[in-house]
Amino acid sequence: MPKTKSDLKSQGIAARNAIPALERKKLSLAICERVIASEWIAADVILSYNAFNGEVDMEAFNQWAIDSGKKVAFPICKEGYMLVAAAPHGKDGLKVGKYGIISPVEGKCDLIKASDIGLVIVPCTAFHALTRARIGMGAGYYDRYLPQCLNAAKIGVAFEAQRVEELEADPWDVPLDRIATERQWH
């Protein structure tokens, strides 16, 4: 019997949390370096994220992108499970938001239209390498937002330990263009 998405989400979270914190930091840096070395870094506007609860930490990538003059936006989780991309005005433009995730502060950021984004970095709790399907945290924020990002490459990031052998995508799931792990591109 195939595992449910809930089972796979739990499996992926358990797999990433089983990686010791120092090792997770090292693996996250390897993933950041892989993305920086990719062809997608030519994008001028990037939607990334701030790691939460053991996710791949994209801080090194985010800082590199900012230092390179790119506009880096982060998600704001809104009512109705809607996601808005916003580029903060410096460090004081970020605070702990919904779900305990560091997010832009409305009024201290620029809202970014989905059509202006050239690269979206998508966190995964679990992923399937061949189909490039992903499971997130289950609320569907990215599932609703990604179809609006018509001009963006959609790159998932995860630890290789979060890879699953079976993952049946739902009709609303948007396959990612690629998935970066510490070992390779999928």
Sequence and secondary structure as in RCSB ss.txt:
>XXXX:A:sequence
MPKTKSDLKSQGIAARNAIPALERKKLSLAICERVIASEWIAADVILSYNAFNGEVDMEAFNQWAIDSGKKVAFP
ICKEGYMLVAAAPHGKDGLKVGKYGIISPVEGKCDLIKASDIGLVIVPCTAFHALTRARIGMGAGYYDRYLPQCL
NAAKIGVAFEAQRVEELEADPWDVPLDRIATERQWH
>XXXX:A:secstr
    HHHHHHHHHHHHHTS HHHHHHHHHHHHHHHHTSGGGG SEEE     TT    HHHHHHHHHTT EEEEE
EEEGGGEEEEEEESSGGGEEE GGG EEE TTSEEEE GGG SEEEEE SEE TTT  EE SSS HHHHHGGG T
T EEEEE  GGGB S     TT    SEEE SS B 
